[in-house]
Amino acid sequence: MAQTKLGKKHICESCGTKFYDFGKPNPVCPSCGAQAEGEAS
């Protein structure tokens, strides 16, 4: 089960880094700074 306080899990389309958005409306990859579109399962 995903931890809801971390927000949704995303995968950066540019570099493949997996990260959580912490509930922010426009998630940005912490590794490369690209806007994340995909969501991990």
Secondary structure as UniProt FT lines:
FT   HELIX           4..6
FT   STRAND          9..11
FT   TURN            13..15
FT   STRAND          18..20
FT   TURN            22..23
FT   TURN            30..32
FT   STRAND          38..39
//
